[in-house]
């Protein structure tokens, strides 16, 4: 098959990691794969693609189509609104000749493919990735007044691909075939032996990886860390990923009096993440909601004790007190208590990590690629 991955942005996040991992394996299976996006960042830290995969920037479109900036930033807002409307024509025009399947990474990309098909400039199959429930994520991304631009898209594509069973069931409402392709763990997390000594209660180190923002529970994490450091003044918190560190959370950490104990590293390589996970006392991920929640599973693969919440995405692999510790979303008390539990009983924490490794071993990108390939070919699950 000649496959186009049409993405709203190329930057480190769970969705883009998923697309790169699957595209890589589809190419290895002999398919012709192209990746297009209006924004290309972070290629040096995303999974390495084989040389035969072409990565192209879509000309004339430059916005991150995952989300709309606030109207208080009029220039940026106007550019993004233009890209989300008139810019879709340029995305449709950029479809490579002979493309048989478009794997749309988000609603705007799927709509551009629908436009091309309706105008007769392209004929093929459209599969759309839906990793978060559109009923909540679309209004969150585009603000309620603009969500109407893309509400109809899941009803009109040919196949929906998701990554967790609860969302697979919810997406039945669109009346289209739905396949749960799941997620995988990069071989670097499973094939590389764990190394180094894990930090203990004497000098504990906690790690969070993900987009810094309210949905990921970053404010909750900082407030809980401020409580932990009262009893453990040598504790450190390492943060990595895109987000609002400089514009908000750095100031919030300073207000809480914990800034000097936080190491924010921005976007980092897989190799550096592995080193941190091997050293960390625990991986802390107090998210409110996830379509899957890949970072906790990656930490599990490194035998790192995980503290997280249960939601649609994580529900399929977390087991309280067996392979992780679960907390209530939004509870500073729960999170602080879980951190204290890890510090109080290193042997139990080590056992959690060992069981977690067994869980992670069941998630491979080869299986995800096979499920995706079957869906693209119309062969069912």
N, C-alpha and C positions, 0 to 999 in steps of 0.2 A: 504493500500500500504506500501511496504517497501521502504523508501526513503533515499537516501544519498545526503547530502549537501556537495559537494566537493568545498572547498573554497581556493583561492590563499593565503589568510592570515586571521588570526583572530586578528584584532586590531580595535579600535574604528574608525568607519567611517560610512557614511550613508548606504553604501551597506551592511556591516556586521550587522549593527543594523536591517536593513530590513530582512536579512536572519534569524537572531535569533528570531525576533518577529514572523515571519511566521512559522518557524520550531516549535516554542513553541505551536502555535495554531494548527498546523497540528497534533502534538502529542496529544493535548487535544481532537482532533477529532477522535482519535483512530488509527492513522497511526504510524508505526514503523520508527523512525527517528534517523539517525546517522549523525554527522557532522565531517568531516575530513579536516585537513589543515596542511601544512608543518611548519607553524608558529602560535603559540598560545600565544597571549598577551591579557591583558585588561579584562580578564574574570570577574574580580571583579567589573567592572563598566559597562559592557554590560548587556542587559536585562537578568534577571535570567531565566534559563531553568529548566523545570521539571526534576526530577531525572531520568526518563526513557530515556531521550535523552543522547546518548553516544557522547562525544567529544574526538576525537582521533588525535594525532599527527602522520602524515605519516612518517614512518621510512625512513631514508636515504635521505630525502629532507628537507632543512632548510631555503630556501630563501623566501622572500616576492615576490610571483609571480605576483603581481600587476604591478611591474615596474622593469626595469633593472638599476642597479647603473651605474655611469659614468665610462668610460674606464680608467680614471685617478686613479681609485681605483682597480688595476688589480686583487688582490686576491678576493675581494668581487664580482667583475664583473665576473671573471672566474667561481666562485662557482654558481652564479645565472644563467649564460649561461648554465652550466652543468645541473642545476636543470630544466631549461626551455626546455631542449632537452632530454638528457638521463634520467633525473629524472622523466619524464612523465611516463616511464615504471613502476617505483615504485608506482606512484599514481594509475596507472591502476591495478597493482597487489594488491593494498590495498582495492579494492572494496569489501565490505562485501558480502558473499554468500547470494543469494536470493534477492539481491537488484533489485527492479522493475523499479525505476525511479531515475536517477541522476540529481539533480539540480546543474548545474555547475555555480559557481560564476564568472568565467572569462574564457577567451579563452584557456589558458593552461589546465585548468581542464576539459573543454569540449573536447579538443583534446585527453587527456588521456583516457577519456571515449570512444571516437571513436576508439582509438587504441585497447582497450580491446574488443570492439564489433567486430572489423574487424578481430581480431585474434581468435575469438570464445571463449575467456575466460569469457565473460560476455554477456548476452542478456538482453536488456531492453530498456527503453525510455530515451532520453537525452533532457532535457529542459535547455536552457541557459539563464541566466540573462544578459541582455544588458542594462545597466543604463546610458551609454554614447555612442554617435555615434562612432562605430568602425573606421570609415574613418578618424577621427581625434584623437581618444583616443588611438588607437593601436600604431600609429607612435609616439605619445607623450610618451607612457609608455615604449616602447621597442626600441626607436630610429628607424629612418627610415630604416636603413640597416638590422634590425632584424624583422621588422613588418611582413615580408613575412612568417615567421614561423606560423602565426596564421590567416592570411587573409581569408583563405578558410573555417575556422571553422563554421561561421554562416550559410553557404550554406549547411552544412552537418548534423547539429543537427535536432531534430524532431520538436522542438517548441521554439520560442523565447519569453521571458518575459521581458517587460520593464515597466517603471513607469510614463511615460508621453505621451500625445497624439501626439505631434510633432515627437517624436522618434518612436512611433508606426507606423506612416506613412512612415518615412524614412526606417524602417527595412523591408518594403514590398519588397525592391529590392532583398532580399535574396531568395524570393520564398518559404518561410516557414511560417507556421501559426504564427501569432504574437498576443500576448495578453498584453494589458496594465493593469497590476494588481494594479497600483497606489502605494501609500504609506499611512502610517497611523501615528497616534500620540499616543505615549504611554499613557496609562490611568493616569499615575502619573501627567501628564501635565493638564489633564482635570478634574480629580476627586478630586484632592487636591485643596482646596480653596486658592485663592491668599491671601498672608499675607504680613504684613509690609508696610511701607510707601515707595512709589517710589521716588527716588532721583529727586530733581527739579533743576532749573537753579542755585541755590545757590552752591550746591555741586554735579554737575551732574556726573553720572556714565554711561559709555557706555560699551556694552558687545559684544564680537565676539566669536563664537564657531565654530571650523572647523579646517581643516588642514592648517597650516600656510604655505602659498606658493603663487606664482604669480597668479595662476588661481583663487584663492579665493580673490585676491585683497589686500593682507596683506600690501604690500608696499604702495598702495594707501591709505589704512586706516591710516597708521602711518603718512603719509604726511598730510592728512586732520586733524588728531588729533593735529599735530603740529600747524596748523592754529587756530583750535578751542581754544587751551589752551592759545593763546595770549590774547583772550578776556575773557576766563574763566579759570584763573590760578589754581583753585581748582578742575578742572575736572579730572576724573580718567578713565582709559581704562582697562578693564579686558579681558584677552585673555585666551582661553582654547582649548586644542586639540594637536595632534601630529604636528610636523613640524620643521622648521629650526630656532627656536628661538635662541638657543645658538650659532649656527654656522653662523647665518647671521642677523636675525631681531633684536636681542638684540643690536648688534653693530650699526645697522641702526637707532634704536631708540635713542641710545646714541648720534649719529651724529646729529640727529634732535633736541636734547636737551629735549626729553620727557621721557627718561627712568625712571626717578624717579616717574613719574605719571602713569606708566604702571604696572599692576599686572598680570604676566603670571603664570597660575596655572597648566599647563600641562593637563593631562587627568584627568577628575574629574567625580564624580558620578552623576547620574540623579538627586538625591536629592539636591546636591550642585548647579547644573545648575538651578533647579527650584528656589532655594533661590536667586540666582543672577538675574535671569530674573524678579522675583517679585520686586527686588530692583532697577533694572537698569532704567535709564531715557529713553534709547532706545537700541534696538538690531541692530547692524550695520553689514551688510553682503554685501560688495561691489564686489561680485563675477563676473568673466567674463563669466563663463558658468557652468551649472549644469544639471545633468540628472533629478534631482528633486529639491534638495535644502531643506532638511529636517529641519535644525536648524531654519530658519526663521518661518516655520510653527509651530514648537514647541514653539518659543517665542510668536507667535500670540496666542497660546492656553493659555498663561499666561497673556494675555492682555497687553503685553509689546509692545510699539510702535516699528515698524520695518522699517528700511531703507535698501533697497536692489535694485537689478537690475532686469530687466525682461529678461528672456532667455527661452530656450526650457522647462526647468524644472519648473521654478517658474511661467511661464505664466498662468498655469492652476488655480492658487489660488491667485495671487496678483492683486489688483485693486488700482491704484494710487489715493491717497487722500481719499480712502474709508476704506481700511484695512491696508494701509502701505504708505510709500513715496518711489517712484521709482526714481532712478538716472541713468544717462548714465554710462555704464561701462568705467572705466579708467579716469573719470572726478573728479579731486580733488575739483574743484569749485562746482560741483553738490552735492557731498557728504557733503562738508562743509556747503553749503547752506541748505541742508536738516536737518543737525544737528542743525543749528541755528534756523530753523523753529520750530523744536520740543521744543527747549529751550524758544523761544519767545511766544509760545501759548500752555501752558500746558493743557488747556481745549480741544483744538483740538487734541492734542496728546492722551489724555485720550479717546476721542471718537474713534480715530483710533484703539486703543487697544481693546475697547469693540467690535467693528465691526470685528476685527481680530479674536477674540475668537469665534465668530459665524462661521467664515470661517473654523477654525481648527476643530470644532466639527463634520464636515462632513467627516473627514478622520479617519477611524478606521482600526485597524489591523485585526479585524474580517472579514471585507469586503475583504481586501487584501488576507487573507488566503483562503477565499472561492473562489476568482477568480483564485488563484494559484492552488488550489485543482482541480478545473474544468479543467484547462489547462493540468495538469498532467494526469487526467483521460481521456483526449481527448473529453471532453464534450463541447468545445467551450467556448464562453464568458458567 
